[in-house]
Each structure stands twice: as structure tokens, then as C-alpha cells.
């Protein structure tokens, strides 16, 4: 190639290549600053982007786990509230039965006590039937146990068993037709009611333990999700302080590149002096 040529300007070519490289870097830095990401797409860094995308999927899936845990916890809380009402009603029924077991009671007093007992008994059935949340009732006969999601893949669950508190069931052994119309019936009912109180207390303890387990796991899932999100940030987030410094340097480099290209383009005009 001729050293002095108007057709080929090697200096301008080099200057233009350097300026284009600087502009490309500048565009990349501006994109990082605008998005806050150093890896915003697969073309930036395929391996890192794939890892980050998988972790994002896990983090988003944990939202469903949290929803399941919270929904299950609410269902158990409603069941506990209903169970506590049942326990309180049984305590009152025991009081009525004890009073009715007195053999010297007159007919009117015994009938009044029996009416109160029956009203309390029927209230148990109402409390059990109303202890429902989102279509799930843990206290009714044949109630459905809870199986809350425990991980992002859905392969693990936390199960909380239903507790039958219906009249005549395994825990509340007071029959739906029970009464204390006689002293003998009242005395017998004392034992039945006390056994029911003990059973209901045990059932509520199990529900309480289940609720606590769900809350503990919910706290763990929240921390796990935060840790995963932080890990994704470590992989793809841009260091804006560093990018700002690079931006200043590249802007300066761009200006110098423009001047260098201008000087290289002007060099061929000096050849005109040879023909004067």
C-alpha cells in the first residue's frame, strides 16, 4: 500500500475501528446502567443467565408454597377457634351435669338444667359445622386433613390431620341425643363429658402443633426466598458505582477517538501541498 494515498487511509481505518469499539462498550455500559443488570439476556453470558433464570423460577415457585402455607395456617386457626368453643361448651355442660346429678333437685330445676344442657349440646354441632375456611373443615366428621406445599418442586408436603369434634365422634363422645333428665343420667354424663374435654384438649394441642409447624416453615421459606433472590442478584446485578466510573472513562475515550479520526481524515489533505 502506498504511503501517501488518497484512496486508502490506514490511520482513519484504525481510528474508526477503535471508535466503534469504544461506542460498543459505551452502549453496553449504558444498557447496564439503565437496567441495573450486567447479565440482562442470554447473549451477555449464556451460562450465568441460565443459572439465574433457574433460580428465578425457584424463587417464584416459593410464592406458591407461601400461599399454600398461609392458607393452611388460616384453616387451622379457624379450626382451633371452633375447637376452643367446643371445649368451652363442654366445660359448661359438665357444670350443668354436675348440678343435675343432685338427687334432691325438684322437677322444675332439673328440667331447666336439662334444657340448658341440650342447648349447649346443640351449640357444639353449630360450632363444628361453622369452623370452615376456604371450603375445608377440620372438625367435622370425615374432615379432610391438610397437606400444605413444603418445597418449590411440590414433592414435599406438611400434613396436619383433621380432628373430629362432632357429637358422638371419636373425641366428643357426648351423643347428639344426650340429656341429663334424671340424676342417674346426669351422673353418668359427668364421666362422658370429662372424657370429651380431655379428648378435645388433646385434639387442639395437635392442631396447635400443626399451626406452629406451618408458621416455622413459612418463616424458613421466606428466608430461603430472600437468599435465592440475593444469589441471583450477585450473578446478574451490575455494580453501578463501577459502571459509572467506566462510563466516564469511555465518554472521554470516545471524545479522544473522534478527535483521532478527525486528525486521520485530515492527513490526506496535506498531500495537496505537493501539487502547489
MOCORKA-V598736 format. One record per residue. SS is DSSP state (hx for helix, st for strand, lp for the rest). PHI is phi in whole degrees, 0 to 359 (NA if undefined). PSI is psi in whole degrees, 0 to 359 (999 if undefined). Layout:
# MOCORKA-V598736
ss:SS phi:PHI psi:PSI
ss:SS phi:PHI psi:PSI
This chain:
# MOCORKA-V598736
ss:lp phi:NA psi:135
ss:lp phi:295 psi:143
ss:lp phi:289 psi:327
ss:lp phi:242 psi:93
ss:lp phi:226 psi:141
ss:lp phi:267 psi:347
ss:lp phi:276 psi:326
ss:lp phi:232 psi:121
ss:lp phi:245 psi:92
ss:hx phi:298 psi:321
ss:hx phi:297 psi:320
ss:hx phi:292 psi:324
ss:hx phi:298 psi:314
ss:hx phi:296 psi:317
ss:hx phi:297 psi:320
ss:hx phi:293 psi:320
ss:hx phi:299 psi:315
ss:hx phi:295 psi:321
ss:hx phi:294 psi:319
ss:hx phi:296 psi:320
ss:hx phi:297 psi:318
ss:hx phi:296 psi:317
ss:hx phi:297 psi:320
ss:hx phi:297 psi:316
ss:hx phi:297 psi:321
ss:hx phi:295 psi:319
ss:hx phi:297 psi:320
ss:hx phi:296 psi:317
ss:hx phi:294 psi:319
ss:hx phi:296 psi:323
ss:hx phi:295 psi:318
ss:hx phi:297 psi:320
ss:hx phi:291 psi:320
ss:hx phi:293 psi:320
ss:hx phi:265 psi:339
ss:lp phi:77 psi:10
ss:st phi:240 psi:136
ss:lp phi:271 psi:338
ss:lp phi:235 psi:92
ss:lp phi:263 psi:344
ss:lp phi:208 psi:172
ss:lp phi:296 psi:332
ss:lp phi:286 psi:341
ss:lp phi:288 psi:313
ss:lp phi:197 psi:97
ss:hx phi:303 psi:314
ss:hx phi:294 psi:313
ss:hx phi:296 psi:319
ss:hx phi:298 psi:318
ss:hx phi:296 psi:316
ss:hx phi:298 psi:314
ss:hx phi:297 psi:320
ss:hx phi:294 psi:321
ss:hx phi:296 psi:320
ss:hx phi:289 psi:326
ss:hx phi:297 psi:320
ss:hx phi:298 psi:319
ss:hx phi:296 psi:317
ss:hx phi:297 psi:316
ss:hx phi:294 psi:324
ss:hx phi:295 psi:329
ss:hx phi:294 psi:339
ss:hx phi:298 psi:320
ss:hx phi:294 psi:324
ss:hx phi:296 psi:316
ss:hx phi:297 psi:319
ss:hx phi:298 psi:317
ss:hx phi:296 psi:317
ss:hx phi:295 psi:317
ss:hx phi:293 psi:320
ss:hx phi:296 psi:317
ss:hx phi:295 psi:320
ss:hx phi:296 psi:320
ss:hx phi:296 psi:320
ss:hx phi:298 psi:317
ss:hx phi:292 psi:321
ss:hx phi:299 psi:320
ss:hx phi:296 psi:318
ss:hx phi:296 psi:320
ss:hx phi:295 psi:319
ss:hx phi:299 psi:317
ss:hx phi:294 psi:320
ss:hx phi:294 psi:323
ss:hx phi:294 psi:324
ss:hx phi:296 psi:319
ss:hx phi:298 psi:317
ss:hx phi:298 psi:317
ss:hx phi:297 psi:320
ss:hx phi:295 psi:321
ss:hx phi:295 psi:322
ss:hx phi:298 psi:318
ss:hx phi:292 psi:324
ss:hx phi:294 psi:324
ss:hx phi:296 psi:319
ss:hx phi:300 psi:316
ss:hx phi:294 psi:318
ss:hx phi:295 psi:320
ss:hx phi:296 psi:317
ss:hx phi:296 psi:322
ss:hx phi:284 psi:346
ss:lp phi:284 psi:349
ss:lp phi:292 psi:125
ss:lp phi:285 psi:342
ss:lp phi:269 psi:5
ss:lp phi:295 psi:144
ss:lp phi:279 psi:166
ss:hx phi:299 psi:319
ss:hx phi:296 psi:314
ss:hx phi:296 psi:319
ss:hx phi:295 psi:320
ss:hx phi:295 psi:321
ss:hx phi:295 psi:318
ss:hx phi:296 psi:320
ss:hx phi:295 psi:320
ss:hx phi:298 psi:317
ss:hx phi:297 psi:318
ss:hx phi:298 psi:314
ss:hx phi:296 psi:319
ss:hx phi:297 psi:318
ss:hx phi:294 psi:319
ss:hx phi:300 psi:314
ss:hx phi:293 psi:330
ss:hx phi:293 psi:330
ss:hx phi:300 psi:315
ss:hx phi:299 psi:320
ss:hx phi:292 psi:318
ss:hx phi:298 psi:319
ss:hx phi:293 psi:315
ss:hx phi:292 psi:333
ss:hx phi:270 psi:352
ss:lp phi:279 psi:63
ss:st phi:234 psi:140
ss:st phi:222 psi:127
ss:lp phi:55 psi:37
ss:lp phi:81 psi:5
ss:st phi:244 psi:130
ss:st phi:234 psi:114
ss:lp phi:275 psi:350
ss:lp phi:256 psi:342
ss:lp phi:283 psi:165
ss:lp phi:296 psi:128
ss:lp phi:75 psi:22
ss:lp phi:299 psi:151
ss:lp phi:272 psi:130
ss:lp phi:289 psi:158
ss:st phi:266 psi:138
ss:st phi:230 psi:88
ss:st phi:279 psi:143
ss:st phi:298 psi:141
ss:lp phi:241 psi:345
ss:lp phi:213 psi:171
ss:lp phi:289 psi:338
ss:lp phi:271 psi:349
ss:lp phi:77 psi:11
ss:lp phi:274 psi:351
ss:lp phi:228 psi:142
ss:st phi:225 psi:160
ss:st phi:250 psi:117
ss:st phi:258 psi:133
ss:st phi:237 psi:118
ss:lp phi:287 psi:145
ss:lp phi:290 psi:152
ss:lp phi:236 psi:110
ss:lp phi:287 psi:110
ss:lp phi:247 psi:19
ss:lp phi:288 psi:156
ss:lp phi:299 psi:134
ss:lp phi:77 psi:10
ss:lp phi:272 psi:196
ss:lp phi:287 psi:335
ss:lp phi:258 psi:308
ss:lp phi:268 psi:97
ss:lp phi:276 psi:0
ss:lp phi:291 psi:124
ss:lp phi:289 psi:157
ss:lp phi:291 psi:348
ss:lp phi:247 psi:12
ss:lp phi:296 psi:146
ss:lp phi:210 psi:170
ss:lp phi:232 psi:49
ss:lp phi:289 psi:343
ss:lp phi:230 psi:163
ss:hx phi:296 psi:321
ss:hx phi:295 psi:315
ss:hx phi:297 psi:321
ss:hx phi:294 psi:318
ss:hx phi:297 psi:318
ss:hx phi:295 psi:323
ss:hx phi:292 psi:333
ss:hx phi:304 psi:315
ss:hx phi:294 psi:318
ss:hx phi:296 psi:315
ss:hx phi:294 psi:319
ss:hx phi:297 psi:319
ss:hx phi:297 psi:322
ss:hx phi:294 psi:320
ss:hx phi:299 psi:316
ss:hx phi:297 psi:316
ss:hx phi:295 psi:317
ss:hx phi:294 psi:321
ss:hx phi:299 psi:318
ss:hx phi:294 psi:319
ss:hx phi:296 psi:318
ss:hx phi:294 psi:325
ss:hx phi:298 psi:319
ss:hx phi:294 psi:319
ss:hx phi:295 psi:320
ss:hx phi:297 psi:319
ss:hx phi:296 psi:319
ss:hx phi:297 psi:317
ss:hx phi:297 psi:320
ss:hx phi:294 psi:322
ss:hx phi:296 psi:318
ss:hx phi:297 psi:318
ss:hx phi:295 psi:319
ss:hx phi:297 psi:317
ss:hx phi:290 psi:325
ss:hx phi:298 psi:319
ss:hx phi:297 psi:317
ss:hx phi:297 psi:316
ss:hx phi:297 psi:321
ss:hx phi:299 psi:316
ss:hx phi:293 psi:320
ss:hx phi:297 psi:317
ss:hx phi:296 psi:318
ss:hx phi:297 psi:320
ss:hx phi:293 psi:319
ss:hx phi:296 psi:316
ss:hx phi:299 psi:320
ss:hx phi:295 psi:322
ss:hx phi:296 psi:319
ss:hx phi:297 psi:319
ss:hx phi:299 psi:321
ss:hx phi:298 psi:328
ss:hx phi:281 psi:319
ss:hx phi:243 psi:343
ss:st phi:287 psi:142
ss:lp phi:274 psi:147
ss:lp phi:275 psi:99
ss:hx phi:295 psi:328
ss:hx phi:297 psi:317
ss:hx phi:293 psi:318
ss:hx phi:294 psi:325
ss:hx phi:296 psi:319
ss:hx phi:295 psi:319
ss:hx phi:294 psi:324
ss:hx phi:298 psi:316
ss:hx phi:298 psi:317
ss:hx phi:295 psi:318
ss:hx phi:290 psi:325
ss:hx phi:296 psi:320
ss:hx phi:295 psi:317
ss:hx phi:297 psi:324
ss:hx phi:296 psi:316
ss:hx phi:298 psi:318
ss:hx phi:295 psi:323
ss:hx phi:295 psi:321
ss:hx phi:296 psi:318
ss:hx phi:294 psi:320
ss:hx phi:296 psi:320
ss:hx phi:294 psi:321
ss:hx phi:296 psi:319
ss:hx phi:294 psi:318
ss:hx phi:295 psi:322
ss:hx phi:292 psi:328
ss:hx phi:281 psi:346
ss:hx phi:296 psi:325
ss:hx phi:291 psi:333
ss:hx phi:294 psi:339
ss:hx phi:293 psi:340
ss:hx phi:294 psi:339
ss:hx phi:299 psi:330
ss:hx phi:296 psi:339
ss:hx phi:287 psi:342
ss:hx phi:250 psi:16
ss:lp phi:274 psi:999
